């Protein structure tokens, strides 16, 4: 049987999602826990690979296992008792045998959080920034993202991707009190893309570059022309959308 896990985690102490030698990762931590509980080697395939320090509100990963009904009904509780405070298993869902957490994803949504005040409860959960930016300019510049498809300017250099085409369907900001939140949805994201976009938009808001300059940055397809990458601490994978047909009857996200 193939299952999807919905996972929430604080990425502060981890070296990203992907298992790697000599570094603590989200994947390794969950795989080790579930393998011990099920007494068989379990491998997880995720919807994506979050980088070091990046968080997730809803990360999806699939695995295959033979689980009896008693263990299956209690697996979420068993895993959450096993894992520490930084990782929470929210749900386990039965899916069709060929369902794939990465390749079946229709879209992914990220949010980036910025705090404009020093707050010990937001430390390593937001990017702290002085409140001297032009919100109207940032919002207008963000709208430009929707008319472009090639985002090489915001991709990490020396990336192993074969193309830089992404279909962004949402890119907007909300501002409340001392907190700003950028939400962006696309069918796929390039490595470091969201952090580079936000860093460049901040330069627009600080009047370092104009809205037209922001548009030119995208057209030039040169990472060197774009702004800095904001810290990983403010980035969250919010959700992943999948087609309904991959979920078995009576199973819901």
C-alpha positions in Angstrom: 0.0 0.0 0.0 1.2 3.5 -0.8 0.6 6.3 1.7 1.1 10.0 1.9 2.3 11.7 5.0 1.4 15.4 5.7 4.3 16.8 7.8 4.8 20.1 9.6 8.3 21.1 10.8 10.5 23.8 12.1 13.6 23.6 9.9 15.9 25.6 12.2 18.2 22.8 13.4 18.1 20.7 10.3 20.2 20.8 7.1 17.2 20.8 4.9 14.8 18.0 3.9 17.1 15.7 2.0 19.1 13.0 3.7 22.8 13.6 3.5 25.9 12.2 5.1 27.1 13.7 8.4 24.2 16.2 8.6 20.8 16.0 10.4 17.9 16.2 7.9 14.1 16.1 8.1 14.0 13.1 5.8 16.5 11.0 7.8 14.8 11.8 11.1 11.3 10.7 9.9 12.6 7.7 7.9 14.5 6.4 10.9 11.5 6.9 13.2 9.0 5.2 10.9 11.4 2.3 10.1 11.8 1.6 13.8 8.0 1.6 14.4 7.1 -0.5 11.4 10.2 -2.7 11.7 11.1 -2.4 8.0 13.2 -0.1 6.0 11.1 2.9 4.9 12.1 5.4 2.2 10.3 8.7 1.8 9.8 10.6 -1.4 8.8 14.2 -0.8 7.0 16.9 -2.8 10.3 18.9 -2.8 13.5 19.6 -1.0 13.5 22.5 1.4 16.9 24.0 2.2 18.7 24.4 5.5 16.6 26.4 8.0 13.4 26.4 5.8 10.2 25.4 7.5 7.0 23.6 6.3 3.4 23.9 7.4 2.3 21.1 5.0 5.0 19.0 3.4 3.9 15.9 1.6 5.9 12.7 1.2 5.0 9.2 0.1 6.2 5.7 1.2 5.2 2.1 0.6 4.6 -0.4 3.4 2.6 -3.3 4.6 0.8 -2.0 7.7 -1.9 -3.8 9.7 -5.1 -1.9 10.6 -4.2 -1.4 14.2 -0.8 0.1 13.5 -2.1 2.2 10.6 -4.9 3.8 12.7 -2.3 4.7 15.4 0.7 5.5 13.3 0.4 9.3 13.5 0.3 9.2 17.3 3.2 6.7 17.4 5.4 8.9 15.2 4.6 12.1 17.1 5.6 10.4 20.3 8.8 9.3 18.7 9.7 12.6 17.1 10.7 15.7 19.1 8.9 19.1 19.1 10.4 20.3 15.8 8.5 17.8 13.6 4.8 16.9 13.6 3.1 14.3 11.5 -0.4 15.7 10.8 -2.0 13.0 8.8 -1.5 9.7 6.9 -3.5 9.1 3.8 -3.9 6.1 1.5 -3.3 6.8 -2.1 -3.3 4.9 -5.4 -0.3 2.7 -6.0 1.4 5.0 -8.6 0.7 8.3 -6.7 3.9 10.4 -6.5 4.4 13.1 -3.9 6.7 15.1 -6.3 5.6 14.4 -9.8 1.8 14.4 -9.2 1.9 17.8 -7.5 -0.1 20.4 -9.4 1.1 23.4 -7.5 3.1 24.5 -4.5 2.6 27.5 -2.3 5.2 29.2 -0.2 5.0 32.1 2.3 7.8 34.4 3.4 7.4 36.2 6.8 9.1 39.5 7.6 8.9 41.0 11.1 9.5 44.8 11.5 10.2 44.6 15.2 12.6 42.7 17.4 10.6 39.8 18.8 12.2 36.8 20.7 9.2 34.6 19.8 9.7 35.2 16.1 13.5 34.8 16.1 14.5 32.1 13.5 10.9 32.1 12.3 10.9 35.4 10.4 13.3 37.8 8.7 13.7 40.9 10.9 13.7 44.1 8.9 13.5 47.8 9.7 10.2 49.3 8.7 11.4 51.7 6.1 10.1 50.2 2.9 7.4 51.3 0.4 4.6 48.7 0.6 2.8 50.0 -2.5 5.8 49.7 -4.7 6.5 46.1 -3.5 2.9 45.1 -4.2 3.0 46.6 -7.7 6.3 45.0 -8.5 5.0 41.6 -7.3 2.3 41.7 -10.0 4.9 41.7 -12.7 5.8 38.1 -11.7 2.5 36.9 -13.1 3.3 38.0 -16.6 6.7 36.2 -16.9 7.6 32.5 -17.2 11.4 32.4 -17.2 12.9 33.0 -13.8 16.5 32.2 -14.3 17.4 35.6 -12.6 16.1 34.2 -9.3 17.6 30.7 -9.6 20.6 29.6 -7.7 23.7 29.6 -9.9 25.2 26.2 -11.0 21.8 24.6 -10.6 21.2 21.3 -12.3 17.8 22.2 -13.8 17.3 22.0 -17.6 14.9 24.9 -17.8 13.8 27.9 -15.8 10.2 28.0 -16.8 7.7 28.4 -13.9 4.0 29.2 -14.0 3.3 31.6 -11.1 -0.4 31.9 -10.4 -0.3 34.0 -7.2 2.2 36.5 -5.8 0.8 38.9 -3.2 1.5 40.6 0.1 -0.4 41.1 3.3 0.7 43.6 5.9 -0.6 43.7 9.5 0.9 45.6 12.4 4.6 44.7 12.5 4.4 41.7 10.2 4.5 41.3 6.4 3.7 38.0 4.6 4.5 37.2 0.9 2.5 34.3 -0.6 3.4 32.8 -3.9 2.0 29.8 -5.8 3.5 28.1 -8.9 3.5 24.8 -10.6 7.2 24.5 -9.7 10.0 26.5 -8.1 13.7 26.8 -8.8 16.2 26.4 -6.0 16.4 29.6 -3.9 13.8 31.3 -6.1 11.4 32.6 -3.5 14.2 34.0 -1.3 15.8 35.7 -4.3 12.4 37.2 -5.4 11.7 38.5 -1.9 15.2 40.0 -1.6 14.9 41.8 -4.9 11.4 43.1 -4.0 12.8 44.5 -0.7 15.3 46.5 -2.8 12.3 47.9 -4.7 10.6 48.8 -1.5 13.8 50.5 -0.3 13.9 52.5 -3.5 17.2 51.0 -4.5 15.7 49.9 -7.8 12.5 50.9 -9.6 9.5 48.7 -10.5 10.7 48.9 -14.1 14.2 47.8 -13.0 12.6 44.8 -11.4 11.0 43.9 -14.7 14.3 44.2 -16.4 16.0 42.0 -13.9 13.6 39.2 -14.9 14.1 39.8 -18.6 17.9 39.8 -18.3 18.0 36.2 -17.0 21.1 36.9 -14.9 21.2 36.1 -11.2 23.9 38.7 -10.7 21.4 41.4 -11.7 18.9 40.4 -9.0 18.9 41.3 -5.3 20.2 39.4 -2.3 18.6 36.2 -1.0 16.7 36.8 2.2 17.4 34.4 5.1 15.9 30.9 5.2 14.3 31.6 8.6 11.3 33.4 7.1 10.5 30.8 4.4 7.7 28.2 4.8 6.2 25.6 2.4 2.6 26.3 3.0 0.8 23.6 0.9 0.9 21.4 -2.1 -2.0 20.7 -4.4 -2.7 17.3 -5.9 -5.4 15.9 -8.3 -8.3 14.2 -6.4 -8.0 11.0 -8.3 -4.7 9.9 -6.6 -6.5 9.7 -3.2 -8.5 6.5 -2.5 -12.2 6.7 -1.9 -13.1 8.3 1.5 -9.5 9.5 1.9 -9.1 13.3 2.1 -6.1 15.7 2.3 
